[in-house]
């Protein structure tokens, strides 16, 4: 089934002097979305709600560094790249620009009114655009944050290298399963994430004091 609504997950912004640019991985994810839309141009043009949402704020900024100014956050830079490629001729292009984590990508996109999760079904799925190693964790979180699973979602994997240690990603998935157990709303998930982050910081400070 073809997804005519895509959610594109960012992979970083680099501060370069007074300028900001996407990492090569974020560019690759944007180009994967462009390629998918072009490959299914007829379906996108026929769909009344055809949309591509680019999500990401300032995920890899240095500690204490100010956020990039307007139009230079991750979602906005990806959207600008897609617009330069003419993607707005096939679909509406939106950007979520507050998130710093995969969970926030999903939850804040919903909170910002850019997705109506209830409308996605096996015959009208939501497309997830990211690297193959990332997609299983996105699916796990989409099940909790959006209530979507299985055929409600379509993977749009990026081709090309993006080396992430397999052990680290497996640990991240386990942490998601255990840390968010029993939670079913974006608001509850975000509260739990903040609590886990505070706990991790306390542990780090304790270990650093040894």
Buried (B, 14 or more C-beta within 10 A) or exposed (E): EBBBBBBBBBBBBEBEEEEBBBBBBBBBBBBBBBBBBEEBEEBBEEBEEBBBBBBBBBBBBEEEEEBBEEEBBBBBBBBBBBEEBEBEEBBEBBBBBBBBBBBBBBBBBBBBEBBEBEEBEEEBBBBBBBBEBBBBBBBBBBBBBBEBEEEBBBBBBBEEEBEEEEEEBEEBBEEBEEBBEEBEEBEBBBEBBEEEEEEEEEEEEEEEEE
